[in-house]
Every structure is written in C-alpha cells, then in structure tokens.
Amino acid sequence: MILSILIPTYNRSKFLEKNLQIVKQHINKIDGYNTIEIVVSNNCSPDDTDEIVNKFIKANPELNINYLIQETNIGLENNALEVLKYAEGEYVMYLGDDDYVDILYMQGVIQQIKNHKEIHCIIPSFAAVDLTGKQIGGGRDLKQGSTFHKAGFENCLQNSWRGHQLSGLVLKRENLYQTYIDRQVGNIYLFIFFVGYCCLNGDTYHFTDHPIKVTVPGQENKDWNYGKDGLLNEIFDNYKKLPVSYFQKTLLQLKFFRIQSSRLWRYIRINRKTFFKAFFKILFSSKSTFLFKIVFPFEVLRQYVAEKIKKHS
C-alpha cells in the first residue's frame, strides 16, 4: 500500500459523505484501488455518520476502507492518532472530514512519493471555502511556487509551523506513531510534531500548485476553541518534544509566534484585560523555553510599535 488517506471525523456526516465520494472519484481516475486505502475513525458521532459510512462501504466494495468506530468520544488528538495507528500505507495523507483535495494534488503526491523516496513530508497550500464549497478569500501559500527542502533543522524551521492545518499533509508513516508515543507528546496540534519530525529526517516538498479546499465554518461551528492563550501552550509542546537543541526549540517557538501572532492579538478585540491575560499565559507557558520567555515581551512590543507606525504612515 503506497498511501493511506486518514479521515478522523466527528458529527459532520454530510460533509464526510461528500468527501468520501470525491476521494473515490480520485482513486478511480488514478487507478489506485490496489495502492490507496481510506481509514476513517468515527469519534462516537451523535449524527448518522455510522449509517453514512457503512452505506458507502457497501456501495464501493472495490475500495480499501478501514472503518474504526469509537465507543466513546476520545478527543481530537486521540482520534487523529487512531487513524495513523491503523494505517498500512508507506505514506499517510490526513484529510479533514469537511476539507477537499484536488485530483491534481493527489496525482502529484503519488508521483512524488513514487519517484523521490527521500521525501518524508509533502505540505500543501490551502484556500478557504464556505459551507457550500465557494472560495471566500484567505488561505495560505497561494502565491508561492512549489519548492523542495532538504532534510534538517532549516527545513524544520521553515515548514514545521505549517502543520497547524492538517488537511493534505502527507507524511512518511514509518516510526511516526511510535515516536509520538515514546516522546510523550500530547496536544491537539500533533501535526506540527509530525511535520517537524519528518522535516528533520527527510526531504520536504512544499506543493502549492493545487490548494486544498479548507472549509471555514466560523468558530461557533467548531468543536474546539482557542482557549485563553491562542492554544500556544499546546503548540509549544510539539517543539519541546522534538529531538532538537534547546536553542533550536527557542527558534521554532519564536518562528511560530511571529507567523501566527494573531493568536495573541485576537484577544485585543475583546478587551485589554483579556489581551493581557492571554499575554501572561503565553509568557509563563510551561512548554516554552526560558529564552523564549525573555524574548517574547520584546517581540510583542516590536509588533505593537510596527502596527502603530503602519497606521500613521
């Protein structure tokens, strides 16, 4: 098996059904019946997910489908680990139940992993779409060209932060699950660890030509939220557990914050009190390095001053 498409799902049966149909069409077009499997983990969904998946399996006996059913809700992290644990492909592609992959992206992925065995990670661009699938603006890396990155820390520094978005991520499966367990990682942004680990150990292809369509339903429709610190403590857990030096961990944490500082500044839209609570929670994060804690206030001040200058220029 070359590729396992991993779909952890919860309570989105209509989107999942559409997604499975799209994936089936792609597998048919590239004649991937013997080389691609689909692994779905139903995280105890209260809707008709079980009925939808079983109906799909029965209607498509030619597909390799591994359907996992959780008797209780095991959470986002564990559900994402379940599909990885039971995957059999040399590579795995994560796919959100309400996100959609282009046929040209899937074809390109298969081509790359067949021709370049040194690749451990493929990272897509993405375009935001609404609940109807219409592009609504926003996304990531849409104007960047596709590039290769050699294995090592520089690759990890440039690309590991992109693991914040799971859909379309392709990872070499060997030792990935066991390494996550052995290093005692534990957070809902586990894909940052996966990408970082793969970047350290193999080459990365930043494949931006065919963006993944990522559904943006609004925070009120998500089954998680940004908490009181933009979930930065969760994210920093990944960098703390990667096999890199103390100084490199600090660089990774600073890189992520600089790129996704909106995770802090979003609280200023509520009020200053909430903002400063978030600031101090990040400052005293148990997962960040002491060096990050020293630099962090100066970085926030730099961003504040830069924004003020921008507004008055």
MOPE-V618288 format. One record per helix or strand of 2 or more residues. SS is the DSSP state (@ for helix, = for strand). FROM is the first residue (numbers start at 0). LEN is the number of residues. If there is no record, write none. Layout:
((SS | FROM | LEN) (SS | FROM | LEN))
This chain:
((= | 2 | 7) (@ | 12 | 17) (= | 35 | 7) (@ | 48 | 11) (= | 63 | 6) (@ | 74 | 11) (= | 90 | 4) (= | 98 | 2) (@ | 102 | 13) (= | 118 | 11) (= | 134 | 6) (= | 146 | 3) (@ | 152 | 12) (= | 169 | 3) (@ | 175 | 7) (@ | 189 | 12) (= | 202 | 13) (@ | 218 | 3) (@ | 231 | 10) (@ | 245 | 14) (@ | 261 | 8) (@ | 271 | 12) (@ | 289 | 23))
